[in-house]
Amino acid sequence: MSLAGAELELLEAARRGDEDAYARLVGPHRAQLHAHCYRMLASAPDAEDALQEALLGAWRGLPRFEGRSSLRSWLYTIATNACLKAIERRPKLVLPIDYGPATDPHDAPAEPLVESVWIEPYPDDRLGLEDGLAGPEARYEQRESVELAFIAALQHLPARQRAVLILRDVLGFSARETAATLETSPPAVDSALQRAHKAVDERLPERSQQAMLRSLDDQGLREIVDRYVDAFERNDVDAVVEMLAVDGAFTMPPVPTWYRGREAVAEFLSGHVLAGDKRWRLIPARANGQLAFGNYRWDEARSMFEPRSLSVLTLGQEGIAEITTFIGPEMIRRFALPDEVPSG
């Protein structure tokens, strides 16, 4: 039986109320649909909510699916509209660098913001993002399209422009398919895409993180990881800062405070994160297609290293361009990292 025939058989069974058939029908699309919702919403939990809403809507709408488009296009249409509704109900999400100016290193960090305005990290390895392009019409690689800089740039677009750019340039939809998804015309899609390109290109760095990672061999990446872990676990501020680009930044959402430049970052680290009484263990991870680390701090009462934050490194030509540290143990738990790390 051909794949199309197998899919048709599952579709007919799902229409008769077979939930297992429905799960098998949509299963191959779940990971990419989740990534799509994350690109739209910049939050993994929000993406999960939107995906569940979309899959429930698709289940209820199966009797109306006539097969005039592919199942993939139909599911993306429902997921995109679920995301557009979610965007209407909440503020735009940003990174601290887009929220306000850099802080004087002699000032204490501000209190975390209560409201949810922050972009969140994405566990790409767990969710099975593929390398390369989704199709011949795509402009951005799959992993490139979840990098922090790309996600941050997307959030500055109006919601429908954001959807157009993702559908066309990330997923490789044609102008006609995109127009059908958004209930508009191909010329309107082309116009929105042109405006989206201009806005996004102004915010993206010259080289993506995927290009930076490819420029380093496995040994080079291992040296960066080992050097960073060693410096951090020894509380060696100078060694950490030496890895930064001259204008490198340190940010820590949900705290709006952030620091720019080696001197400012060193001042902050030596007085707070890497002060002499703190002990850390770092576990390498991958987030947003970038190098990342689960950060665990020693708890004397429990004699354990407990989860504190997840740091994502953005590499530049002259060193680490930014360390984005997402504070909160829940960030680590989303990445299937240990709940605690024993001493030794």
ZIGI-V149420 format. One line per field, one symbol per residue. phi: phi as a letter, one per 20 degrees, with the letter a starting at -180 (. if undefined). burial: I if it has 16 or more other C-alpha atoms within 10 Angstrom, else O. Layout:
BEGIN
phi->???
burial->???
END
This chain:
BEGIN
phi->.fgffffffffffffenefffffffegfdgffffffffgfdmbfffffffffffffffgfegfefemfdfggffffffffffffffffebffebegfeeaffeffeeffffgfffecdgdfcffffemfeenefafefddfffgedfgfffffffeeggffgffffffedemffgffffffdlbdgffffffffffgfffffdeffcffffffffdfgfffffffffffffffeleggffffeffgdfcccbgefffbccngffffgfffecfdfgedcccddfbcblmcfbbedddfdffelbedfcacddedecfdpffbdddeepffffffdleffacffn
burial->OOOOOOIOOIIOIIIOOOOOIIOOIIOOOIIIIIIIIIIIIIIIIIIIIIIIIIIOOIIOOIOOOOOOOOIOIIIIIIIIIIIIOIIOOOOIIIIIIOOOOIIIIOOOIOOOOOOOIIIIIIIIOOOOIOOOIIOOOIIIIIIIIIIIIIIIIIIIIOIIIIIIIIIIIIIIIIIOIIIIIIOOOIOOIIOIIOOIOOOIOOOIOOOIIIOOIOOOOOOOOOOIIOOIIIIIIIIIIOIIIOIIIIIIIIIIIIIIIIIIIIIIIIIIIOOOIIOOOOIIIIIIIIIIIIIIIIIIIIOOOOOIIIIIIIIIIIIIOOIIIIIIIIIOIOIIOOIOIOOIIOOO
END
